[in-house]
């Protein structure tokens, strides 16, 4: 008897960022997998695939945005359901990986919550993780299975190349992001690198102060690059500083637009030509309606990555060799 193996790709999504998942599925030319999702009266999450997944290569897309803990749990429950339904391989696709800033101990008795998150996905049954622009690359060492850290760099670089004409300084809003700034500068013509030295109180979240700057910004177009914009304190403080140093224009380019309060007010009042983010997270209408906010879609490169994983081909070729 001849047995023919027919591997099948199936893409599922949670409720956190359905438009992104739908766009990924459209690029891939497939329909999203059908699931029944509901919530018990006490808030418990229930997920059940309503079609067979036996022997399939399953991808579960979920952005970890507010309500972040519910969305994380929904993805974990979905993975568990697929595992118990005999999926051949399960990849957790997490455009924005929650708790990624809690990757090390700074104060005594602090948790390393990013490690806990990684363990939860392994325990649920994920065979692989895919995320975009992790807060730090060291998170990949928290698990023994593959973890693809993608980057939005190619699409942001393409956009900046069309919008900015003249000498550019790529600025990191803190010393820890200099490597990221160097990667951007490498792909932009006539670009220098600079960084801001900031001080952050470890006892106060989302508060920082820009103290000094290293690099040349006078008469140059400054692009502040970061992995995320949360309350916008760090990037707006950096924008105020470089504008005061004579920058011709100031832009912010970040992969993840969290935009927690009071980010909206800070962006409105900052000397910014443009704020560029991607749709790894859903962006509220209040932010999108600002004239100087541009949201780029990562769906094409995310879809290409999932196709490469499914076909067991190279992922790094998609990202100019800049993925980790």
N, C-alpha and C positions, 0 to 999 in steps of 0.2 A: 504494500500500500504506500503510495506517494503522499507525503504530507507537505503542503505548500505553506510557508510562513508568510502571512500578510500583515506586516507591521502597520499600525494605524496611529495617526497623530490626532489627539483630541485636546482642545483648549477650553478650560473652564475659567470662570471668573467669580469673585466675590462681589459684594455690592458697593465696595469703596470707590472704585473708579471704572465703572462699566463702559463709559465712552472710549477710554483707552483700549480696553480689552476688545471691544467691538471693532475698533479701527485696526488692531493687530490681526484679528480674525479675517477682516476684509482683505488686508494685504496678503495674507496667506491663502486666501481663496477658499476658506472653510467656514462652517457655522460654529458658533460657540456651543460647547456641550451643554445639554439641558440638565438642570438640577432643580430640585424643590427645596426652597429655603423658607424657613419660618422661625418664629421665636415663641417659646413657651411663656406663660403668664408671668413667671418669675425672672424672665430675661435670658434663660438658657437658649443657646443657638442650636438649630437643627438643620442639617444639610443632607440631602440624599440625591445622588445621580439617578435620573429617570430613564437612562438608556445604558446598555451594557458597555462596560469599559474593560472587560476581560482581555488581557494580552495587549492592551493599548499603551502607547507612549503619551502620558498625560501631563499637561502643563496647567498649573493653577496660578492665575494672575490675581494679585491683590496688593494694593498700595496701603501702607500702614499710616492712614490719616485719621483724623477725628471722626467718630469715637475710636481712638486707636486700639484700645484693648479689645473691643468688640470685633474690630476688623481682623486683628491678629487671630483671635479665637476662631472666627469664621473660616479663615484659611486653614488653620490646624485641623478643624473638624472635617473640612472638605478633603484634605489629604488623607485623614484616617479613613473616611468613607471609601475613597478610591482604593486605598491599600487593601481594605477588607473585601472589596469587589474584584480583587485579582488584577489590578492594573499592572502592566509589565514594568513600567518605570514611571516615577512621579518627579516632576521638577517644580519646585516652588519658585515662581517668578515674582519677585518683590521689588518693583521699581524704586520704592523708598523703604529702606529697612529700618523698622522702628527700634528705638532704644540704642541706636548705633553710637550715640555720644557717650554712653556709659560703657566704655570699652576697657577701662582701667581704674585702679584705685588712686584717688587723689588725696582723700581724707581717710583717717582710720575708720574701719567698720563699714565702708561703702560697699555696695554690691557691684559686681561686674555683670550688669543686666544684659549686655549684648551677648555674652557667652551663654547665659540662660536662654535667651531667645534662640540661638543657634541649636542648643540642645533640644529645645522643644520641637523644632522642625525635624530634627533627626529622629526623635522618639515617635513623632506622629507618623513617620514613614516616608519622608522625602528622600529621594536618592541624589538630588542635586539642588543647589540654590543658584538663582540668578538675580542679581541686583544691579542698580545703576549708581555709579559714583558713591561708593561707600564713604562714610565719614573718615575712616582710616582703613588702609589695606590689610592691617594686621587681623581684622575680623575673620578673614579667610582661614586663618590658622586655628580657629576655634572648633572646626570640624575636620574629620578625616576624609570626608567625601568631597567631590568637586564643588567649587563655589566660583561661578563666573562673575567677576565684577566688571560690568560694562561701563562705558562712559558716554556722556552726551557731547563730548568735545567735538566730534566731526560736524554735527549739525549746528552747534553754536559758532564754530569757526567759519563755516560756510556763510552764516548770516552776518557775522561781523565783517567778513571780507567784502560783503556787498554794501554795508552801511557806513564803514569808517574809511575815510580817505585822508591819509597823512600819517605822520609818525605816531606810534602807539606805545604806551607803557602798560604792560599787564601787571596789575598790582594785587598782591595777596593782602587781605585785611588783617592777617596775623602771620607771625613767623612760621607757624606750623603748616601753612599752605603754600610755601614758596615753591615746592616741587610741582604743585598743580599749576602755578603761574608760569613756571618754566616750560611746562608741556604746552600750554596755550601759546606762549611767545614763539616757540619753535615752529609753529604752523601759521604764524601771522607775519606778513612782510614788514620789515623795518620796525620790529618790536623789541623793547627793553623790558626788564623785570624790576619791580620794586616791591617793598613790603612795609607794612605798618607794624610798629611794636605796640601791643596793647596790654593792658592789665585787666585781669578778670578775678573777682573775688570768688573763690571756690564755694563759699557759703551762700552766694547769691546767684541763682540761675538767670540767664538771659540778660545779664548786665555786664558791660565792659566799657573801658575807656581807652581811646586812642591817644598815645603819649608822644610818639615820634615816628619819623618815616625815614627809610633808606631807599634812595633811588632818585631818578630824574623824572619830573612830571611837568615842569614849566613848559608851556607852549605845545604840549603833547595831548593826544586823546588818550585818556586813562580808562582802562577796562578793569574793574574790580571783579575778580573771579573767586567764587566760593562754592562749596558743595550744596549749601542750603541757605535760604533766607527764612528765619523764624520770626523774631520780633523786629528784625532789621536794624537792631542797635549797632552791631559791629560794622556792617557795610555802610550805613548812613554816617556814622562817625568818621569812617575812612573817607567817604565822599566829601564831607565838610573840610577835612584836613587837606586833601589834594587840590580841591578847588581854591582853597586859601593859598596854596603854593603856586597857583598860576596855571593849572591845567586848562587846556582849551575846551574840553568836554569831559564829562564823567558818565560812564555806563557801569551797570552791575550785570554780571552774567553768572547765574547760579542754576544748577540742575533742578533742585527741589524748592518749589515755592510754597512754604508752609504758611507764611503770613499770619502768624498769631498776633493778637492785639498787643501793642498799638502799632503794628507794622504799617498799616494803611496811612496813618497820620504822619509817621516818620518819612515815608516815601513821598508823600505830598509836599512836605516841607524841605526835603533835601535837594541840593543843587544837582539834579540828575537829568541827563539827556534821555536815558532809557533804562528800563529794568527788563532783563531778558531771563526768562525761566522756561522750563519744559513742562509737559503735562504728566510727569511721573506722579504728581498729586493733582487732584481737582483744584482749580483756582476759582475762588468765589467771584461772583459778578461784580462786587464792589471793586475788586482789584483789576479784573479784566477791563472794566470800563474806564480806567485811567488811561489817558492819552499816551503816556510814556511806558506802558507795560506791553511786552510782546511775549506771547506764549508759543513756543515751538513744540512740534509733535515728535516724540521719540518712537512712535509706532513703527515706522519703516525699519529702523535699525533693530528694534526689539523683535519684530517679526523675522527679520533676516537671521538674527541670533537663534531664535527658536528653531528655525528651519535647519540651521547649521548643526545644532545639537541633535535634532531628530535624524539628520543624515550622517552624523558622526564626522563632520567636516570642521575646518578651522574657524574659530570665532575671532581670533585676534586680527585676521585679515580685514574684517569689517570695520575695525576701529583704528586704523592707521598704526597698529601695534601699540596703542596707548592704553588698552584695557589691562587690568591687573589679574 
